[in-house]
Amino acid sequence: MVVAVLLLCAPAAAAQQGNPPWPSRCPLKLGLLIDQSDSMGSRFGEVREATRNVIDALRDKPSEVTIIGFGTTARTIRSGVDVSDADRRRSLKADVDELSAGDVTGGATNWDAAMAAALPLDLDVVVLISDGLPTAYGDPAADAPEQPLAVAVATANRLKSSGTRIVAVGIDLQAGVDENLEAITGPTAGQDYFTSDTHGLLHMLYEIVASSCGVPLTALPTPEPGVFPWLEAVLGVLAVSAVIVLAAIVRHRRRKAPTAPHPPRRAPSSPAPAEAIDHGGIADRLREKPSPPAHRSMSLDFLHDSKPPTTKENP
């Protein structure tokens, strides 16, 4: 409670811990703390590009780079990546390409959480890239009762006490906001903290890397040229070719496939010709003598007697 009161009442600079000197050597353990709050949205493309180029600037020696993104909370994107290894370096830059403002870390600005995430990593230099106005602290995040800047100063002091030099880069700062950067780093502009517009960010970061390694700015490797993905391109061409060949084979087989013979068509059956009438036979039969009537068991001749019966005369 007493510590909280002191942080609230005393100026932030009064509680400031001295910043460790530049390591002046490479290989180097560098941490990049990248502000992903909503207010960084319009400039985040340049932030990604500058971060990729800083990774390239350390590739000639087995330096280790850690990326921590922060908004309302903080998360370690990747830690301790040896950027002299081409595959690991390109994988780290691919992770940077996925970063955006206002993502899963939330839209506030939590310097305290970002530096707390760097505390256990034993880094030589930590570079905090922000628009200069912390609005939250803690994990889970809060914005009261303490002042976010005061809490960030206390966390920065612990980080500096562990031997890590903290350098801040403020982008497109409003007037007077650079005092926030000074509070967590040190009093000297151009050594403890830097201010620039978005387009000057890369130059500021290269100056920080050169000072960290103790070499002139011109001694740093230039950004790595884009590598054409030959393997992916070749595999893609082979896959497309295989599909085309397969389609051609299927089409050819369909054209050459034997078709079942059609059954022979049967001629339509015509009605059987009508049997010729034997007129001669009929005439012969008509000329034949008719057969006698069939014998009857009873005589019925009286039926044919035309003579009428006589009447018996009376004597």
C-alpha positions in Angstrom: 0.0 0.0 0.0 2.8 2.4 0.9 4.5 1.6 -2.5 1.3 2.3 -4.3 1.0 5.7 -2.6 4.6 6.6 -3.4 4.0 5.7 -7.1 0.9 7.8 -7.2 2.3 10.9 -5.5 5.9 11.0 -6.7 6.9 11.9 -10.2 7.6 8.8 -12.4 11.2 10.0 -13.0 12.0 10.1 -9.3 11.5 6.3 -9.0 13.6 5.6 -12.0 16.3 2.9 -11.9 19.4 3.6 -13.9 19.6 2.0 -17.3 22.3 -0.6 -17.8 24.9 0.3 -20.5 24.9 -0.9 -24.0 26.2 -4.5 -24.3 28.4 -3.4 -27.2 28.8 -6.9 -28.5 27.2 -9.4 -30.7 25.8 -12.1 -30.6 23.0 -10.4 -28.8 19.8 -11.4 -27.0 17.3 -8.8 -28.2 13.7 -8.5 -27.2 11.2 -6.5 -29.3 8.0 -5.4 -27.4 5.5 -4.4 -30.1 2.4 -2.3 -29.3 -0.6 -3.9 -30.9 -3.2 -1.6 -29.3 -6.0 -0.1 -31.5 -4.2 3.2 -31.7 -1.3 1.6 -33.7 -3.6 0.4 -36.5 -2.8 3.0 -39.1 0.9 2.4 -38.8 1.2 -1.3 -38.3 2.3 -2.2 -41.8 5.5 -0.1 -41.3 5.9 -1.7 -37.8 5.9 -5.2 -39.4 8.4 -4.2 -42.1 10.8 -2.6 -39.6 10.6 -5.6 -37.3 11.5 -8.0 -40.2 14.4 -5.9 -41.2 15.8 -5.7 -37.6 15.7 -9.5 -37.6 17.7 -9.5 -40.8 20.2 -7.0 -39.3 21.3 -9.6 -36.7 21.6 -12.6 -39.1 25.4 -12.5 -39.5 25.9 -13.8 -36.0 23.9 -16.3 -33.8 21.9 -13.5 -32.1 18.7 -14.5 -30.5 15.5 -12.5 -31.0 12.3 -12.6 -28.9 9.0 -11.0 -30.1 6.4 -10.0 -27.5 3.2 -8.4 -28.6 1.0 -6.4 -26.2 -2.3 -4.6 -26.0 -4.6 -5.0 -23.1 -2.5 -8.1 -22.3 0.9 -9.4 -23.5 1.9 -12.6 -25.2 5.2 -14.0 -26.3 5.1 -14.6 -30.1 8.4 -16.4 -30.2 11.4 -16.4 -27.8 15.2 -17.0 -28.2 15.1 -17.5 -32.0 18.6 -17.9 -33.5 18.3 -15.6 -36.5 21.6 -16.8 -38.1 19.6 -20.0 -39.0 17.9 -19.2 -42.3 14.9 -21.4 -41.7 14.3 -20.2 -38.2 14.8 -16.6 -39.2 12.2 -16.9 -42.0 9.8 -18.6 -39.8 10.1 -15.8 -37.2 9.5 -13.2 -40.0 6.4 -15.2 -41.1 5.1 -14.9 -37.5 5.7 -11.1 -37.6 3.7 -11.0 -40.8 0.7 -12.4 -38.9 0.7 -9.6 -36.3 -1.9 -6.9 -36.4 -3.2 -4.1 -34.3 -6.2 -4.8 -32.1 -5.8 -8.6 -32.3 -6.3 -11.1 -29.5 -4.2 -9.0 -27.0 -6.9 -6.4 -26.9 -7.1 -2.7 -27.7 -5.6 -1.0 -24.6 -1.8 -0.4 -24.0 -0.2 -2.4 -21.2 3.5 -1.6 -20.9 3.6 -3.3 -17.5 2.5 -6.7 -18.9 4.9 -6.5 -21.8 8.0 -5.8 -19.7 6.8 -8.4 -17.1 6.7 -11.0 -19.9 10.4 -10.1 -20.7 11.6 -10.4 -17.1 12.4 -14.2 -17.0 14.0 -14.3 -20.5 17.5 -12.9 -19.5 17.7 -10.5 -22.4 20.5 -8.0 -23.1 18.3 -5.3 -24.6 14.6 -4.8 -24.7 13.1 -2.4 -27.3 9.6 -1.2 -26.6 7.8 0.2 -29.7 4.7 2.2 -28.9 2.8 5.4 -29.4 3.7 6.5 -25.9 0.6 6.3 -23.7 0.1 3.3 -21.4 -3.5 2.8 -20.4 -3.6 -0.5 -18.5 -1.4 -2.6 -16.2 -1.4 -6.0 -14.6 -2.5 -9.5 -15.7 -5.5 -9.6 -15.8 -5.4 -6.0 -16.9 -6.7 -3.1 -14.8 -6.7 0.7 -15.2 -7.2 1.7 -11.5 -6.6 2.4 -8.8 -2.9 2.8 -9.7 -1.6 4.8 -12.6 -0.6 2.6 -15.5 2.6 4.6 -16.1 3.6 4.3 -12.5 3.2 0.6 -12.5 5.1 0.3 -15.7 8.0 2.3 -14.2 8.2 -0.2 -11.3 8.3 -3.2 -13.7 10.9 -1.4 -15.8 13.0 -0.9 -12.7 13.0 -4.7 -12.0 13.9 -5.4 -15.6 16.8 -3.0 -15.5 18.0 -4.3 -12.2 18.3 -7.8 -13.8 20.8 -6.3 -16.3 18.6 -5.7 -19.2 18.9 -2.4 -21.0 15.5 -0.9 -21.9 15.2 1.3 -25.0 11.9 2.9 -26.1 10.9 4.1 -29.5 7.9 6.4 -29.7 6.0 6.7 -33.0 4.1 9.8 -34.0 4.0 11.1 -30.4 1.9 14.0 -29.3 3.7 16.9 -27.5 5.0 16.0 -24.1 4.3 12.3 -24.4 8.0 11.5 -24.8 8.3 12.0 -21.0 6.5 8.6 -20.6 9.3 6.9 -22.6 11.9 8.7 -20.5 10.2 7.5 -17.3 10.7 3.8 -18.1 14.2 4.1 -19.7 16.4 7.0 -18.9 16.9 10.7 -19.3 18.9 10.8 -22.6 17.1 11.2 -25.9 18.8 9.3 -28.7 20.3 6.8 -26.2 17.6 5.7 -23.7 14.6 6.6 -25.9 14.0 7.6 -29.5 11.1 9.4 -31.2 10.2 9.3 -34.8 7.4 9.3 -37.3 6.4 5.9 -38.8 8.6 6.2 -41.8 11.7 6.8 -39.6 11.1 3.7 -37.4 13.4 1.4 -39.3 16.3 3.9 -39.0 15.8 4.2 -35.3 15.8 0.5 -34.8 18.9 0.1 -36.9 20.7 2.7 -34.7 19.6 0.7 -31.6 21.0 -2.6 -33.0 24.3 -0.9 -34.0 24.7 0.6 -30.6 23.8 -2.8 -28.9 26.5 -4.6 -31.0 29.0 -1.8 -30.8 29.4 -1.4 -34.5 28.8 1.4 -37.0 25.4 1.5 -38.6 26.9 0.7 -42.0 28.4 -2.5 -40.6 25.0 -4.1 -40.2 23.7 -6.5 -42.9 21.2 -5.0 -45.2 17.6 -6.5 -45.2 17.5 -9.9 -46.7 16.1 -10.0 -50.2 12.9 -11.9 -50.6 13.4 -15.5 -51.4 11.4 -17.0 -54.2 9.7 -20.1 -52.9 11.2 -22.5 -55.5 10.1 -25.7 -53.7 6.5 -24.5 -53.3 6.5 -23.3 -57.0 7.9 -26.6 -58.3 5.5 -28.7 -56.2 2.6 -26.5 -57.5 3.6 -27.0 -61.1 3.9 -30.8 -60.6 0.5 -31.0 -59.0 -1.2 -29.0 -61.8 0.6 -31.1 -64.4 -0.5 -34.3 -62.8 -4.1 -33.2 -62.8 -3.9 -32.2 -66.5 -2.3 -35.6 -67.4 -4.9 -37.5 -65.4 -7.8 -35.6 -67.1 -6.3 -36.4 -70.5 -6.0 -40.1 -69.8 -9.6 -40.3 -68.6 -10.8 -38.4 -71.7 -8.8 -40.7 -74.0 -10.1 -43.8 -72.4 -13.7 -42.6 -72.7 -13.2 -42.0 -76.4 -11.6 -45.5 -77.0 -13.8 -47.5 -74.7 -15.5 -50.4 -76.7 -19.2 -49.9 -77.0 -21.6 -52.8 -76.6 -22.9 -54.0 -80.1 -26.4 -53.1 -80.7 -28.7 -56.1 -81.2 -29.7 -56.6 -84.8 -32.9 -55.0 -85.6 -35.7 -57.5 -86.4 -37.7 -56.8 -89.4 -41.3 -55.9 -88.5 -43.4 -59.0 -88.7 -46.0 -58.9 -91.5 -49.3 -60.6 -90.9 -49.5 -64.2 -92.2 -51.0 -64.3 -95.7 -54.6 -65.2 -95.7 -55.3 -68.8 -96.8 -56.4 -68.9 -100.4 -60.0 -70.0 -100.7 -60.5 -73.2 -102.7 -63.4 -72.2 -104.8 -63.2 -75.4 -106.8 -63.4 -77.6 -103.7 -66.4 -75.7 -102.6 -68.1 -76.2 -105.9 -67.4 -79.9 -105.8 -68.9 -80.2 -102.4 -71.9 -78.4 -103.4 -72.4 -80.9 -106.3 -72.1 -83.9 -104.1 -75.4 -85.8 -103.3 -76.7 -84.9 -99.9 -76.4 -87.6 -97.3 -79.7 -89.2 -96.1 -81.2 -87.9 -93.0 -80.2 -89.5 -89.8 -82.3 -92.4 -88.6 -84.9 -91.5 -86.1 -86.1 -94.0 -83.5 -89.7 -92.9 -83.9 -91.5 -92.4 -87.2 -92.7 -88.9 -87.8 -93.9 -89.5 -91.3 -97.5 -88.5 -90.5 -96.2 -85.0 -90.1 -95.5 -84.9 -93.8 -98.8 -86.6 -95.0 -100.6 -83.9 -97.0 -103.8 -85.9 -97.3 -106.2 -84.8 -94.6 -107.8 -87.4 -92.5 -111.4 -88.6 -93.5 -114.3 -88.2 -91.3 -116.1 -91.5 -90.3 -119.6 -91.5 -91.7 -122.5 -92.5 -89.5 -124.5 -95.4 -90.6 
